Amino acid sequence: MSTDAFEEIAETFEFLEDWEDRYRYVIELGRDMDALDAAFHVPATKVEGCASQVWLRPEIDGTGPGAVFSFKGDSDAMIVRGLIAVLAALYNGRTVAEVGSVDARAELARLGLNDHLSAQRSNGVRAMIERIRAVASEAALAH
């Protein structure tokens, strides 16, 4: 149940066998991601539980379970910006109802990220996923 964007990342990961190359690729994804306007670097968009500064700004198009979910994000750490880009590839463009059924842990495991992130980074990714799921769940209930 992946998006095309996430599948493209997964395919690139398979091609890049060396972890340093994969790490650089994740950083590159973060660099290529559209910047989140500094005006959104506020407590309301800040994700707690991350070692780095992380901000996620959800964008919901429509109402109810069929509304389309996407988000923009930013971090003061380049690798975390890249992880945000990976999560955006996994979630953006899905309906808010679909977001909750994405097994992000399994999808990220396909990339081997779980084995190569520090405990703090893994906690941060988990916190970002929880925020994404909570926002989408709330939007799915809105009429």
ABEGO torsion letter per residue (X at the ends): XBBAAAAAAAAAAAABABAAAAAAAAAAAAAABBBBBAAABBAAABBBGBABBBBBBBBBBEBEAABBBBBBBBBABAAAAAAAAAAAAAABGBBAAAAAABBAAAAAAAAGAAAABBAAAAAAAAAAAAAAAAAAAAAAABX
